[in-house]
Amino acid sequence: MNKELERKINNIVQIGTIVEIDSKKALARVNILGRVTDFLPVKMIGNSFIKIFIPVRVGEQVMVVCPYGNANSGYVIPSIFNRNLPEPSDATEDKAIVEFAGGVRIDSDGSNVNIKAPLNVNIVCATATITAAKTIITSTTTNNGDVTINGNLTINGNLAMNGSGGNGTAEIIGDLRVSGIIYDSKGDLTNHTHSTTDGATAEAR
């Protein structure tokens, strides 16, 4: 085997470390045994239907594939777990995990999906539909639009109505049943008394 052919065969698949990136074009230069490549395209998933962009980082260990043996005309396949970039601590053969540098994490064991975000989750869409046997919200919730509830509403706590300018208005179409005491700005409406036209005192029902 001549030296040129041997060199090309050796260049087909190599392992190296990224030393420079051009993230806007998904390009990277890789150090392979002390030799730094030209900018090579980083393999991503993308076509006319879907695009998935995962930025590579300087110091990341990658594979460089050069189908024709030319070390400066191949492409980069990220990435390889190593001592400096280990897999997630709870990784198992039964769990898929996606972790981001800022602490966002998505994992699934095939039956359950867990999403963790230290700061914000923003969803922008025309219509959001949630279908679940039971929905539990354990945080303070703010809704900036109208709400329609097509079912019974149980509130295990207090209800405060501020309304426009701090004056809330309640409109009820149907019966109102109260088991406790009704108050207004002047006091107890349930147990109040007042004088009749003949001077007698009338008791509340």
C-alpha positions in Angstrom: 0.0 0.0 0.0 1.5 3.4 -1.0 1.8 6.2 1.5 -0.8 8.4 -0.1 -3.5 5.7 0.0 -2.6 4.9 3.6 -2.9 8.6 4.5 -6.4 8.8 3.0 -7.5 5.7 4.7 -6.3 7.0 8.1 -8.2 10.3 7.4 -11.6 8.7 6.8 -12.6 8.5 10.5 -10.7 10.4 13.2 -11.4 11.7 16.8 -10.5 15.2 17.8 -11.5 18.2 19.9 -13.2 21.4 18.7 -11.0 24.4 19.0 -13.0 27.1 17.1 -16.7 27.4 16.0 -18.8 29.5 13.6 -22.2 28.8 15.2 -24.1 30.9 12.6 -23.1 28.5 9.9 -22.8 25.4 12.0 -19.1 25.1 11.3 -16.2 24.0 13.5 -12.4 23.5 13.4 -11.1 20.4 15.1 -7.7 19.6 16.6 -6.7 16.0 15.5 -3.4 14.9 17.0 -2.0 18.5 16.9 -3.3 19.3 13.4 -6.2 21.7 13.1 -8.7 21.2 10.3 -10.3 23.9 8.2 -13.8 24.9 9.1 -16.0 21.8 8.6 -19.8 21.5 8.6 -21.3 20.0 11.7 -23.8 17.3 11.1 -27.3 18.3 12.2 -30.8 17.1 11.4 -32.5 19.3 8.9 -34.6 19.2 5.7 -37.6 21.1 4.3 -39.8 19.6 7.0 -37.8 20.0 10.2 -34.6 21.7 11.5 -32.9 20.8 14.7 -29.9 22.9 15.8 -27.7 21.9 18.7 -24.8 24.3 19.1 -21.4 22.7 19.5 -18.8 24.0 22.0 -15.1 24.6 22.1 -13.5 21.7 23.9 -16.1 19.2 22.8 -14.8 15.8 21.7 -16.2 14.9 18.2 -15.7 12.5 15.3 -14.5 13.8 12.0 -15.5 11.8 8.9 -13.8 12.4 5.6 -15.3 10.0 3.0 -12.6 10.7 0.4 -9.7 10.8 2.8 -9.2 14.5 2.5 -8.9 15.8 6.0 -10.2 19.3 5.1 -13.3 18.2 3.1 -15.1 16.1 5.7 -17.8 16.8 8.3 -18.1 16.7 12.1 -20.3 14.3 14.1 -20.9 15.5 17.6 -20.4 14.4 20.3 -18.7 11.8 22.5 -19.1 11.6 26.3 -15.8 11.7 28.1 -14.2 12.6 31.5 -14.7 16.3 30.9 -18.3 15.9 29.6 -19.9 12.9 31.3 -23.4 11.6 30.7 -26.1 12.7 33.1 -25.6 11.2 36.6 -28.9 9.3 36.6 -28.6 8.0 33.0 -29.9 4.4 32.6 -30.9 2.2 29.7 -34.6 2.9 30.5 -34.5 6.7 30.4 -34.1 9.4 27.7 -32.6 12.6 29.0 -32.1 16.1 27.4 -30.2 18.6 29.6 -29.3 22.2 28.8 -26.5 24.2 30.2 -28.9 26.6 32.1 -30.5 23.8 34.0 -33.5 23.0 31.8 -34.1 19.3 31.6 -36.6 17.0 29.9 -36.6 13.2 30.6 -38.8 10.3 30.0 -38.9 6.6 31.0 -41.4 5.8 28.2 -44.4 6.2 30.5 -43.9 9.6 32.2 -42.4 12.9 30.9 -40.7 15.3 33.3 -39.9 18.9 32.4 -37.8 21.2 34.6 -37.1 24.8 33.9 -35.4 27.0 36.6 -36.9 30.2 35.1 -39.6 30.5 32.5 -41.5 28.3 30.0 -43.1 30.4 27.2 -45.7 28.9 24.9 -47.0 30.9 22.0 -49.8 29.4 19.9 -53.3 30.0 18.5 -55.1 27.4 20.6 -53.7 25.3 23.4 -55.7 22.1 24.3 -54.9 20.1 27.4 -56.7 16.7 27.8 -56.0 15.0 31.1 -57.8 12.9 33.6 -56.7 15.3 36.3 -54.8 18.6 36.3 -53.0 19.8 39.4 -51.4 23.3 39.6 -49.4 24.1 42.7 -48.4 27.7 42.1 -49.7 31.2 41.9 -51.5 31.6 38.6 -52.3 34.7 36.6 -54.6 34.8 33.7 -54.8 38.0 31.6 -57.9 37.1 29.6 -61.5 35.9 30.0 -62.1 32.4 31.4 -65.0 30.2 30.7 -65.6 27.1 32.9 -68.0 24.6 31.4 -68.5 22.6 34.7 -68.6 23.0 38.4 -66.1 25.2 40.2 -65.0 24.4 43.8 -62.8 27.0 45.6 -61.2 25.7 48.8 -60.1 29.2 49.9 -61.0 32.9 49.6 -62.3 34.7 46.5 -61.2 38.3 46.0 -62.7 40.4 43.2 -61.0 43.7 42.3 -62.6 44.5 39.0 -61.9 47.6 36.9 -60.5 50.4 39.1 -60.7 48.2 42.2 -64.4 47.7 42.1 -65.5 44.1 41.4 -68.9 43.2 40.0 -70.5 39.8 40.3 -73.3 38.8 37.9 -75.1 35.6 38.8 -77.8 34.1 36.5 -79.6 31.6 38.7 -79.8 30.9 42.5 -77.3 32.0 45.1 -77.0 29.8 48.1 -74.9 30.9 51.1 -74.4 28.8 54.2 -72.4 31.5 56.0 -72.9 35.2 56.7 -73.1 37.8 53.9 -71.3 41.1 54.5 -71.2 44.4 52.7 -69.4 47.6 53.3 -71.8 48.4 56.1 -71.6 45.1 57.9 -73.6 41.9 58.5 -76.4 41.5 56.0 -77.5 38.1 57.3 -78.1 39.1 61.0 -78.9 42.8 60.7 -82.0 44.5 62.1 -83.8 47.7 61.0 -86.7 49.7 62.1 -90.1 49.4 60.4 -92.4 52.3 59.6 -94.3 51.8 62.9 -91.1 52.0 65.0 -90.8 48.3 65.7 -87.6 46.4 65.1 -87.5 43.9 62.3 -85.2 40.9 62.5 -83.4 39.4 59.4 -84.7 36.1 58.2 
